[in-house]
Amino acid sequence: MNAFGQLFRIQIFGESHGACVGLIVDGCPAGLPLSVEDFLIDTERRKGGVQKGTTPRKEDDLPIFKTGLFNGKTTGAPLTILFENNNTRSQDYDKHRAIPRPGHADFTAHHKYGGFEDFRGGGHFSGRLTVCLVAAGVIAKKILAPHQIQVQSTITAIAGETDINIGLQKAIDAKDSVGGIVACTVTGLPIGLGEHFFNSVESLISHAVFAIPAVKGIEFGAGFAAANMFGTEHNDAIEDESGKTTTNHAGGIVGGITNGNDLIFRVAIKPTSSTPKEQVSYNWETQQKEVFSVKGRHDLCIALRVPVVLEAVTAMVMVDLMLLEQHIKRVY
């Protein structure tokens, strides 16, 4: 439910307006040097308020190590890390408890958990918990680094525009939210990671990627464009013994298994569900539909904060696969 991975296993916990959010990393190799400084760059990339179009809510997001770290190195025992919530405004959510916000998990969570869920800021469903994914990614990237495996994500479009500023201006002019496309590339992967059918690399990445609340679609390599191509056009010709191909329409995965080329995929990020524009929703107290406006501090475009989270979940999958194939060596 709240855990992912086989040998490198991540569990996340907490709520948006609770005392903290956090994660447990089970299966982290012993002896990995780890400090607060290792987390600063990526947690800063995820923060709101850093760039135009993101929420003004600011948290320090300094990791607090509770278990699994001794003398600055991982012990091999489960690693527990907390991130405190200190900048909450829960009153913004009290007023509209009876009106589930369109696009949010308010309605489904209320029914699934019988009204006992923490509804403040989206509770356990909030994007706030992506800081836990980013933290897991920091650790995963550090494990991958000695193997020359790098994971990088970039925004390729906002509101249908390749110029991010133009896309953001659309949201500002409309006083509404917008979505975007984020691409991810993994370089340096060995041939042979993944399994056919249920544990294909595509399956595992997709599973992890959809833990990012705003993701609504994913495509690998040529993706949906492949449907309009001829077979001879889509097939990637193999050039040499290393498996290098002249094109990469497969996105670095064939038969569910990495083929030694760059792993390439893209995700579609929906517009932020919380928007200042008036909408219509159902009030379960009055049993009537009514005009409703979401209050609080929210992102105009959540895609702006996704690249580092996408890198993180991808790195998590890669470490797990590397451990399963016994490729991870203690070189730190």
PyMOL commands that set and color helices and strands:
alter all, ss='L'
color gray80, all
select helices_A, chain A and resi 37-46+91-94+106-112+120-125+127-147+164-174+197-199+201-209+223-228+231-234+302-324
alter helices_A, ss='H'
color red, helices_A
select strands_A, chain A and resi 3-4+9-14+20-26+64-67+69-70+73-74+79-84+150-158+180-187+215-220+253-254+257-258+263-269+279-283+288-292
alter strands_A, ss='S'
color yellow, strands_A
deselect
rebuild
show_as cartoon
